[in-house]
Structures are given as C-alpha cells and as structure tokens.
Amino acid sequence: MSADALSPDGRRGARLAVGLGFRKAATAETLAALVGDALARLSGDVAGLPVTLATIAEKDRPALRAAAGRLGLPVAILPKSALAGTEDRITVASGAARACLGIPSVAEAAALAAAGPGARLVVARIAVADATCAIALSELPAPEAT
C-alpha cells in the first residue's frame, strides 16, 4: 500500500511499525518468522498497511538487515532516546531489556516510537527464544489540501 493508505476509520497516512528486540544469537530466519507470525495476527482492517521494521541502535545487526531484506521491508534504527515517552503505552515489560538497556521494552517501545505520536499497539509483545516482536499502528490525520 502507498503512504496514503487509509486507516480503519478512513484517515490517510496510516502505517504499521513492527518493533523487534533480540539477542545476539538470533538469526535472520528467526526474526523473519517472528515478524511473519506477528503480521498474521493483525485484523483485516489494518492488514496491508505500509510496514516498517524498527529497533534501537544497539540492535542494528546483520540478522536484522537480512530479515528485513527477506521480508522486503524498510528498517528504522532508533536511538534509545527516541523510545522515551512510550512507557505509558507498553503492555509487557521485559526484565532483560531493563537490565541490559535500562528500558522497559525494546519491541513494544520501538514499535510505538517508530509509528509516531499517538500510535497504539495492535499486537502486544510476542516472544520466541531469542527475540520479541510487537506491532504499533499510527493513524495520522490527512494533510490539509492546498
């Protein structure tokens, strides 16, 4: 879908951000399968919107880039500071993320931050052995016609 995709309530600019958190041992296959699983959980009214993968700079690794390539999705690499302000919308906190990075979640926070202001989670954190994933929906109002 184009960047002018309609959200479920008809607003233009709707998009999805898939946040990923993962250990160094995670493979591209694991990440791609997890993203596929998360996207399959979307309801029909948001399936098909533009999708971006997102994570924090500390997780910018070859496995992520390879998974994005396999899925044909762009990647947003965010500084940890970009995740500030998402804490009140995180539904599943991670002790590991807090211990290693000082943040309550990588997957949910990255999804929310990449989706932008006012984004909401549409798939809360799901986890496999080496990775976590969550999806946020951004529904931006249509730009004013000029």
N, C-alpha and C positions, 0 to 999 in steps of 0.2 A: 504494500500500500504506500501511497505517497505521503509526504509530510503534511498534506492537507486532509488526512484521514479523519473521519468523523468518529467521535466518541459515542458511547451508548446513548447519550442524551442529545446527540446531534451537533455538538460543538466541534469545530475544526482544530487540528493540531494535536489530537490525542495520540499518545505513544506509550510504549511499554519499555521499562528498563529491567533487565534481569541482573540482579546482583549476585556475585559469586565470591565466596570465601573458600579457601582450600589450603591444604598442607603442601609442602614442597613435593611430597611423594605423589600427589595427584597427577594423573595422566590426562592427555587431551581426550582420550576415549571416555574416561570417567566424567570429565567436565561436559563434554558434548552430550552424553547420555543423560546426565542430570538436568541440563538445560532443556533437552527434549522432553523429559518427564514433566518438568515444571510447566512448560508451554502447553503440554497436553492437558493440564489441569485447568486451563483457562476456560471460562464460559464462552459460549459462541458469540456473545455481544462484543467481546474485546479481542477474540482470536482474529488474527490477520492484520492487526495494527502494526506500525513500524516498531521494530525491536532493536535495542542496543544492549550489549553486554556491559557490565560495569563492575569495577573492583577498585581497591585502593592501590596506590603506587607500590606499596610493599608486596603486592601480589602480582605485579606485572612480570609474568614468567612465560617461557616458551610454550608450556602446555596450554595456557590461556589463549595465546595468539593462535596456536594450532587448532584449538577447539572452535574459536571464532571463525577461522578460515573454513573449517569443515561445515560449519553451520551457515556460512555466508553472512555473518553479522558483524557490524562495526563494534569496536571496543572503546569504552570511555574509561580512562585511567584517572582516578580522582586522588587529590592529596587528602590525607587524613582529615585535615581541617574542613574539607567540603562536607564531611559527614556530620559536622556539628549541626545541631538543630533537628536531627531526626529522632533523637532519643525518645520523645513522647509518642512516636508512632511505631516503635519497634515492639513486636509481639513476642519474640522468642530471643532472650538474651543468651549469649554464649560465654561461659566461664573462660574458655580458651582464648576467645577474642579479647576479653577484658584483661586476662593475664599477660598475653603476648603484645597486644597493641594498645591497651588502655581504652578500648571502646566496647560497648555492649554487644555489637553485632557487626560483622562485615557484610554478609549477604543482604540483610534487610536494609541496613543503613546505606550501602552502596546503591541499591535499587532505588530507594527513596531520594537520595541525593541526585542521582543521575536523571531521574524522572522530573525533578524540579519542584519548585514551591507548590504546595497544595497536593502533592502526589499522595496516593494511598496504596497500601499493599493489597494486591488481589490474589497473590499466592504467598502465604507466610512461609517462613524458612522450612525447607525440607533438607534432609541430610543423608549422606551416604558416608562410608568410612572415612574418606579423605576430603570431602567437600560439602559445602552448603550452598543453597540457592534460594532466592526469593524474587518475586516479581512485583513491581510497582507500576501503577497506571497514572499518567499525567493527563489531565483534561484541561487544556488551556483554552481560554475563550478565543473565538475567531478574531483576527485582526480587523480593525476598522477599515472599511472600504475607503479608498481615496479617489 
